[in-house]
Amino acid sequence: MKKLNLGCGPYVREGYVNLDMVSLKGVDIVHNLNAYPYPFNENEFDEVLCHHVLEHLEDIVKPLEEIWRITRNGARIIIEVPIFPGIGAVIDPTHKSFYTFGTFDYFTGNRLFQHYTKAEFKIIRRYIAFSFTLPLFKWINNLLNKSVNAHIKLQKAYFYNLSYILPASTLNVELETVKNEEGG
């Protein structure tokens, strides 16, 4: 099983190909993720980890198309990004792309969106994470993390009705690459 840690920074992982744009200790491949194509063959990886990297890229569609290209059918993609309208999405001046609860729906093969890209994924899991920093509010984190994520309908209800009043911090998404038998 071949795994890629995309935009790893100093968080190098054993058992992964670690890629970053800076030549840090443990980085296997140095590459700017805004430069396409990525330096990998089609259908090369079984798993791709994107931990707080996608929001730093200039585009949303192109990186996901590259991840789709370099992963095999059925590959697992694990993504964590700051969720908009949370403050973490907009406070960092190096963030160039914003992700919402519905962003990854555009890559599911839904007929309404299929003209945007040929990259297709199945959403395995979505998790909206809350992380209020004051110790007094830790119980609120637990309550919100459990209740909002109990069902997809509760996640949608939160996002469309309460996210601007009570913003979350991150969106964690697990995708599965979907390709036809020809590999594309």
N, C-alpha and C positions, 0 to 999 in steps of 0.2 A: 504494500500500500504506500503510494507516494503522496506526501503532504507538503503544502506550501504555506509559509508564514509570510503573508504579503504585507510589506511596509512594517517590518518587525521593530525597527528602531533598536533600542538596547534590550528588548525583550526577546532574545534569541531562544528558540525552543529546540530541544534535542529531538531528533527523529523527523525534523522538518527541513525543507530547503528554506533558508531564511533570506529574504530579499528586502533591501532597503535602498534608498537613494544616497545614503551616506555609508562610507566604509568604516563601520563600527566593528568592534571585536565580536567575532562569531557570525558576522554577516557573510553568507555564501556568495550572493550575487548582488552587485551594485547596479541599480537601474532606476531611472526616473519613471514613476508610474503614470506620468502624463505623456510619455513617449510610447507610441504604438507601432508595431505590435510588441507585446511583452516577449522577453527572450526565452520562450518555451515553445515546444511543439504542441500541436493540437492533441487533445485527449490525453495529456500527460499526467494529470493529477487526479487523485481520488478524494482529496480533501484540501480546502483552502480556508485559511483563517485570516480574517480582516478585522483586527481589533483596533478601533479608533484610527483608521487610515483613510477610508473612502471620503470622509467629509473634507479632507485636505486636497482632494483632487479637483481639477477644473471642470469635470464633467461627471454626470451620473451614468449615462447610457454606455459610453465607451468602455469604462473599466469593467462594467458588468458583462459587456460583450466579450471582452478579453478573458475574463474569468470563465465564461461559458465556453469559449474557444479552447482554453487550455485544460478544461476538466472533462473527464469521461462521463458518459451517460450514467446517471445515478450517483454522481459525486456529491459530497456534502460540502456546503459552503456555510461557514459560521461567521456572522457579521455582528459587530457591535458599533453603533454610531450614536452620537448625541441626537436626541429626538427634538424636532422643532414642534412647538414653540418654547421648549425649555431653554433656559439661559445658557446652558453649556453649548448649545448649537450656534449661538450668535456671539458669545463673549470673546471667543478666541479669534484674533484677526487672521489666523492662518486657515480658518475654515472657509471653504469656497463653495461647498455644496450642502444643501440642507435636506434632511430625511424626515419623513413623517410616517405615521402608521400605515398609510396607503401607498407609499413610494414603490415598494416591491411588487405590488399588484400589477404594475405595468409590464412585468416580466413573466407573467404566469400563462401566457398564451391566450388570455382573454380576448375574444374577438374584437372588443372595443379598442384594444391597445396594440394589436399585433402589427400594425403598420409602423410602429416606432422602432422595432428591433426584431431580429431573428433569434436573439438570445431568449431562452425559455427556461424557467425554473418552477419547481413546485415549492410552495411555502410549507415547510414541515412544522415550524413553530415560530410564533411571534411572542415576545415578552416585553412589556413596557415596564421599565424600572424606575422607581422613585427613590431618591436618596437625599432627604432633607438632612442637613448637616448638624443642626442643633440636637444635642442628646435628648432633650425634652420631647422631640418629635420622632424619635426612633419607632415608637409604637404606631405612628401614622404611616411610616414607610412600610412596616409589616402589614398593616391593615390594607393599604392601597395596593401593595405588590400582590397580595393574595386575592383580594376581591376583584380588582380590575382585570387580572389575568386568569380568572376562573373560567371564562368562556369568551369566545370570539365576539359574541354580541355585546358583552360588557366592555371589551376593549374598544369596539367601535363606538359604543355609547359614550364612553369616557372621551375618546379622541374628538368626536364631533360636537360634544356638548360641554365638556369640562376642561379640556386641555389648556385653554387660555387662562382659566381661573386658577387651576392647580396643575402647573406644568410638571411633567416627568423629567427625568434626567437622560436616560438612554433607551434605545430600541435595540433589542437583541433578536436577530432573525436567523433561523436555520433554513437554508434552501437546499434543494436537490436539483442537480442539472438534469434537464430533459432534452434528449436528442433523439432524432429518428434513427433508423438502422444504418443509414449511410454516414452517421456521425455529425450531421448538421441539421 
